[in-house]
Amino acid sequence: MPPLQAGFAGLYKVLGMPVVPVAVDSGRFWGRNLPHGSGTVHFLVGEAIPAGLKRDEIEARVHAAINALELAPQPSA
């Protein structure tokens, strides 16, 4: 569970907007600079996390949402 970037909490506080977690699996097809395969990229969108939470709570909820999205079953093509 790597820490979120420092700017995340600042933007969350200043903008006062909900956070919508999104998981993208494009890393399966991209290397450092060039694609190394073909296929379908999936986007998984989680439930909005409300604005106004304290930093430790928003970070915990974002990490939980990311983990839930990564464990979600992938749609079949």
QUIRA-V458563 format. One record per backbone hydrogen bond with DSSP energy under -0.5 kcal/mol. CO is the residue of the C=O (numbers start at 1). NH is the residue of the N-H. If there is no record, write none. Layout:
<<CO & NH> <CO & NH>>
//
This chain:
<<5 & 8> <5 & 9> <6 & 10> <7 & 11> <8 & 12> <9 & 13> <10 & 14> <11 & 15> <12 & 16> <19 & 21> <19 & 49> <21 & 46> <23 & 44> <25 & 28> <26 & 29> <26 & 30> <29 & 36> <29 & 37> <34 & 31> <42 & 25> <43 & 45> <44 & 23> <47 & 21> <48 & 50> <49 & 19> <54 & 58> <55 & 59> <56 & 60> <57 & 61> <58 & 62> <59 & 63> <60 & 64> <61 & 65> <62 & 66> <63 & 67> <64 & 68> <65 & 69> <66 & 70> <67 & 71> <68 & 72> <69 & 72>>
//
